[in-house]
Amino acid sequence: MSIKKNSDKKKNGSFGMMLQTVFHEKQQKEIKQEEDLREQAIKKEIEEQATFYQQTFNDIKNHFEQWKLSSKNDAVSVENKFIHFNNQQFTDDESNETELFIGFDLGSSTTKVVIGDHNRNIKYPIKFDGQLENAYLKPTSIFLQKKTFSFSNGEKLENLKKHLVENRSYKTEYGELSALEASVAYIALVLRQVRYYFFNTYRDIYKNEHFVWTIHCGIPSKNYDDKNLCELFKKTVLAGWDLSIKNKNVTVNSVRATLKNIETHPDTVEVFPEVVAEIAGYAKSPLREEGLHLLIDIGAMTTDIAMFNLMKENRMDKYPMFSVNVSHNGVIEFQKYQFLQKITDNKKLNESSRNRLKNEIKASVLLEMGGNYFDSLKLADSNFSHNHFLKEFQNQIRTVFNETWDKRISDLDRVSYRKNKIISVFICGGGSQMTSYSTVIKDCLDGYKSGRKLYGFSYKQLPIPKHFDSNNFYRLAVAYGLSMSNNDIGCIVESWQIPDIKSTTYGSPNVRERASRDELYAK
């Protein structure tokens, strides 16, 4: 009996184990099915995200390609005829001298050059090698191959001006290269092209004349108080000129040798604030009016805003610079912001894809600067009244205004900047063609009319000189001003040199004046 019972127990135990096994197998199968479904869902999501990512990437890329109209070919073959062009004179006979001023506008994205003949009062805009569709623009970048610099082959070195200002270096396959060294090489090659074009184009006019060369280089206006940076720019251009007139390849070794022993006289190069150079043409034109001026230069990478006085003393223009502000609110950055916003608004992208795209935009993978990015601005233009980027630009304008009034001119009635209290406003640079910027500027300035007891603002355009294309002059305005003689450009009074005007109450006639104040303000 007991044996039977035990036997029944064994049967029951085996059946229970079998049920457990079946249940476990079923459970495992369901788990695997769930895992397979989850894996398929993940795979599908990855595939969808890849598709969404690529669609967004291509959309932005195509949008930008249409907008920027980039260079014809970054690796365009440079004409060998000016590679070794070191000539700087037609004749060694110094009895017939001509003074020439090279206006050198080293821009963040492109360089522009204008040569001025002081004796004939003529300006010659320089055309380059066709690397860009706009021949007056030369990309501010250079190539390095086998330790030799060129404009076509090898490792590309970009952002030369930015790196020079920030004292950064390049890590190349040949070792570390300073921004100073790369910039000297760039300037040397550009100056060879400049002289080659000038000599071949105007040979019949100048073939019997001996040149006295002077180079005027622009420097970011906010850095003009920085004497070390001014000296750095001057040294860079001096070395570039010195190397450009030597009959040798521009190599890493030749650049370093030149920097150790610059033979060109220091007076050959002078630096000027870019905003002053831009306004110099206006100061010599019939449109000129003395008094307070606001200049807003909207470039590719930066916006320069300056409030200054225009006056004349001893037959020379004088520019007391009340406030200068430079920020990264340029058109390229504006376009970057639009693309970043477009990515944020794309609901199909997950966070990973969104962040990946944003990082590529921020790193400028898609946004290599072409020379003609201003030519199709309507593609980038729209009404962005709530755009955070444009609000930052508006704050930049307010900063300049507030610094001028709160720290420099606290008593408007004692400063005869204009009898009718209307301030002249110049909106310059490639971005001046964009309604987004101009709308923000006018909206911002209108708010100051009542608060600052102003009658209004007079919006002006820089006058187009003879022999200049109106479509291109807004890109060449700084180089044009720099191509003037020192006396024609005038004298800058730096911000720290300007004494404050103080009063106990707004508009009070009881003003305690400093002895040197009167020479800084137009009467």
SULWO-V7191 format. One record per helix or strand of 2 or more residues. SS is the DSSP state (hx for helix, st for strand). FROM is the first residue (numbers start at 1). LEN is the number of residues. If there is no record, write none. Layout:
<<SS | FROM | LEN> <SS | FROM | LEN>>
This chain:
<<hx | 2 | 67> <hx | 80 | 3> <st | 97 | 10> <st | 110 | 8> <st | 122 | 4> <st | 138 | 2> <st | 142 | 4> <st | 148 | 3> <st | 155 | 3> <hx | 160 | 7> <st | 169 | 4> <st | 175 | 4> <hx | 179 | 23> <hx | 203 | 4> <st | 210 | 10> <hx | 221 | 3> <hx | 227 | 18> <hx | 252 | 9> <hx | 266 | 3> <st | 269 | 5> <hx | 274 | 10> <st | 291 | 8> <st | 303 | 11> <st | 316 | 12> <hx | 331 | 15> <hx | 351 | 12> <hx | 377 | 3> <hx | 388 | 21> <hx | 412 | 3> <st | 422 | 7> <hx | 430 | 4> <hx | 435 | 12> <hx | 448 | 4> <st | 456 | 5> <hx | 470 | 13> <hx | 486 | 4> <st | 491 | 3> <hx | 495 | 3> <st | 501 | 3> <st | 511 | 2> <hx | 518 | 3>>
